Amino acid sequence: MSEQQKETTIFELADQFIALANELTAQEQDVGKVGTALRFAAARFNAFEASLKAADLAAEKQTALEWFTNEYKDMLSDNLDDHIDNPPQAEPAKDDAVQVYNG
């Protein structure tokens, strides 16, 4: 097996985060709470990533915000399209703790 084949893909890593999020959702019975925690964790980790990559984080903050925001927006759009094309079989969760989007 080549070194490239051994390397974990971003999709495999994402699947591991999703598996943990699914476990926590089953445990907490609150998809909104888990989703919010996951977004906060991503923001915290991305800020850490930016701090390691930036020569001057204060000067590069706006650029980092725009880059991470655009990355997230593109990924979210692709995944929303996937769920539009392949809707989940379960009933949507009733959760008053998060805003419901009725666009």
C-alpha positions in Angstrom: 0.0 0.0 0.0 1.4 3.4 -1.0 1.9 6.2 1.5 -0.8 8.2 -0.3 -3.3 5.3 0.2 -2.5 5.1 3.9 -3.2 8.8 4.4 -6.5 9.6 6.0 -8.7 11.8 3.7 -10.5 14.8 5.0 -13.7 13.0 4.4 -12.7 10.0 6.6 -11.7 12.5 9.3 -15.0 14.3 8.9 -16.8 11.0 9.2 -15.1 10.4 12.6 -16.3 13.8 13.8 -19.8 13.1 12.5 -19.9 9.7 14.3 -19.0 11.4 17.6 -21.6 14.1 16.9 -24.2 11.3 16.3 -23.2 9.6 19.6 -23.5 12.9 21.5 -26.9 13.6 19.8 -28.2 10.2 20.9 -26.9 10.8 24.4 -28.1 14.4 24.8 -31.3 14.0 22.7 -30.6 17.5 21.4 -29.3 17.9 17.8 -29.2 21.7 18.2 -27.1 21.6 21.2 -24.6 19.2 19.6 -24.6 21.3 16.4 -23.9 24.5 18.3 -21.1 22.7 20.2 -19.6 21.4 17.0 -19.7 24.9 15.4 -18.0 26.3 18.5 -15.4 23.6 18.5 -14.7 24.2 14.8 -14.4 28.0 15.4 -12.0 27.4 18.3 -9.9 25.0 16.3 -9.9 27.2 13.2 -8.8 30.2 15.3 -5.9 28.0 16.6 -5.1 26.9 13.1 -5.0 30.5 11.9 -2.8 31.5 14.8 -0.2 28.9 13.8 -0.3 29.9 10.2 -0.3 33.7 10.5 2.8 35.8 10.8 0.7 38.5 12.4 -2.8 37.3 13.4 -4.1 40.7 14.4 -3.1 42.1 10.9 -4.4 39.0 9.1 -7.6 38.5 11.2 -10.0 39.9 8.5 -8.4 37.8 5.8 -8.7 34.7 8.0 -12.3 35.4 8.8 -13.1 35.8 5.1 -11.2 32.7 4.1 -12.7 30.4 6.8 -16.2 31.9 6.2 -16.0 31.3 2.5 -14.8 27.7 3.0 -17.6 27.0 5.5 -20.2 28.6 3.2 -19.1 26.5 0.2 -19.1 23.3 2.3 -22.4 24.0 3.9 -24.0 24.8 0.5 -22.7 21.5 -1.0 -24.1 19.5 1.9 -27.5 21.4 1.9 -27.8 20.5 -1.8 -27.0 16.9 -0.9 -29.8 16.8 1.7 -32.2 18.5 -0.7 -31.4 15.7 -3.2 -31.4 13.0 -0.5 -33.6 14.0 2.3 -33.2 12.3 5.7 -35.8 9.7 6.5 -36.3 10.8 10.1 -38.7 13.5 11.3 -37.0 16.9 11.9 -36.1 17.4 15.5 -38.4 19.7 17.5 -35.9 22.0 19.3 -37.0 25.4 20.7 -33.4 26.2 21.7 -32.3 27.0 18.2 -33.8 29.1 15.5 -36.0 27.3 13.1 -35.4 28.3 9.5 -38.6 28.4 7.5 -37.4 30.0 4.3 
